[in-house]
Amino acid sequence: MTNQVATPLYNKLSAAFESRNAADLTPLREAAFAKFKAKGFPSVKEEDWRFTSLVPYLDVDFSVTAEAAGDAGIQQAVDAAAIEGLEAYRLVVVNGRIHSGLSVLPEPDEMHIGPLQEVINTDAFRAHFEAEDHTGGNSFTQLNTAFFTDGVYIEVPKNVSIEKPVHIIHVNTASVPTLFHPRQVIVVNRSAGAVFLETSVSLHPKQAMFFNNVLQVIVKENGECTHYRIQDNAPGERWVHHTQVTQHRTSRYSNYTFSLPGADLIRNNLELKLDGTATESHLYGLYLAAGNQLTDNHTAIEHIHPACQSTEHYKGVLLDNARAVFNGKVFVQREAQQTNAYQQNNNLLISDKATVYAKPQLEIFADDVKCSHGCTIGQFNNESLFYLQSRGIGEESARKLLVEAFMFDVTDKIEHEPIREHLQELIHQKMTAAMAAGA
Amino acid sequence: MLVIKDLHASIDGKEILKGINLTVNAGEVHAIMGPNGSGKSSLASVLAGRENYEVTGGEVWLDGKNVLDMKPEERAREGVFLAFQYPVEIPGVSNINFLKTALGEIRQHHGLPPLSAKEFLAMTREKQKLVEFDAKLANRSLNEGFSGGEKKRNEVFQLAMLQPKLSILDETDSGLDIDALRIVSNGVNKLRSKDNAFVLITHYQRLLDYIVPDVVHVLYNGRIVRSGTKELALELEDKGYDWLKEELRVSESIQ
């Protein structure tokens, strides 16, 4: 109990857990909740939360029981979430539950999609879930395991490669401040391939909402998974995203995390365990933060076996009073020879009041490796600005052009053209709005 | 077209321009020469509106409009173009999109609709040919990885695209090999008309073999100390600047 942030929420959660339906209290949940109880919410005394104090974000009388969703407004929200020009399947998840009526899914023999609850007690699932679950130690994931309802389970059968992306639209219908625990598991089997895009939308924006989301991804031997997440959230929202990826040998995983101004807090934990030889991983991130927003990206890549390759490039632009944290851990174990690990983090501060805490962290125990990391924090280049202005481009447009240019080497990596265009448009809009508000 | 009256400017509290007087009419080409540190590039920067210069006195008029009141982008839209001595590299901004944006804003300022994609493309092709600018470069990031000569040619390509009234070329010739110099000069000569004007800031008389000026000025110690025809440039080439400095010192001590 020494480290915890004591909040009324903690007591509320305890009460809610005690009063749960006995059928729901699996040993897994009980064990998880016991761990959460022992530790509580993380505090700034923990290294991983040093710059992100949760106190102001948890200090709300959140409801801890999700209300049942009516259908009003969901259809419109889902339609509005579609990305122009992107041909995609659509998986609608309302308050953590799959909404079959609004979803447009691949054939079941191409992809199994169902509630996590349905499979969680099967021996087959438990065998690999427990083997792959190394999310221990993080009280948010424990809390999620204790409380998630339904959840989403996606499995791509072996040798099936689906080119059309699956757009997962998370819809939140709560009309009062609520603490949610959405949970997803994605398994890409041997030599299978799939593309996922996650976005979220709230029907009642501008109220305090806390999302404690956990996603586990398992990419089996020679499988390939591309995963985009666009965090275009509403003010008042607080997000803690835990994404746990396990890669088996010769698998490929690409993660794109785009955080835009909006939510009060975004904390992304992205952890990759490279549990096989010759894997390939790409982590690309963009964070654009404005207002009083705090955007915190913690990534960790664990090289355990030889000949794995990971590249990571995160870029951030901060306006107003925004704060950002980037912490990039790369572990290279003794066995992991011929590792190729590259990490880069660049930050552009547009306001005098914005702050960024950047911490690359490499721990290398093998001796035949290529690893590099770089980190920069800079401001607008006035010479570039003047150059653009001297050609007739207005100052505001010039600043926007330069921000887009700064982000270009990440946006350029987006393989799906409509997603890239959508993101560039979002960045443009958000910059315009932030600059208008700041002016 | 351009009238500069007793222009004073300083940077970091140090006075660099100490009373410049200059009149450039439409259709004219003026060359401004002078030794290092005489204020040539500062004059170009002040005219284009570079932020770190403080104008402490004087006036600058472009066709009756007060240039010193305008932001850099407003000057550009009114027709002032500075070809940079050291063009900046901006990775991630495509050369073509940059020009499209710039041209769009300039046209909007003059109440003109944006060019259609087709018109813009046609114009790009024509101007590329005019200044012998490689189409491959036009599609790359702005100046990124360009050689010195390619950057200077890109400046002239931009000049051709934006069609300014007054072009100031700040040492566009320095660092160019003879072929590049010929290409840049040919470009400028083709762009000359009775409606526009050029101010060539140069250290070397060589440029003036290719672009023949109407007037040559010598800038020294923040002032224009002599103006003449193109023969003045030849004289400077022969004798260097020392004799001029000497003469000035003598005349100042007499005063």
Interface residues (C-beta under 8 A of the other chain):
Chain A: N381 N382 E383 S384 F386 Y387 L388 Q389 S390 R391 G392 I393 G394 E395 S397 A398 L401 L402 E404 A405 F406 M407 F408 D409
Chain B: A48 G49 R50 E51 K71 P72 E73 R75 A76 R77 F81 L82 F84 P87 V88 I90 P91 G92 V93 F98 L99 T101 A102 L103 E105 I106 H109 S141 Q158 L162
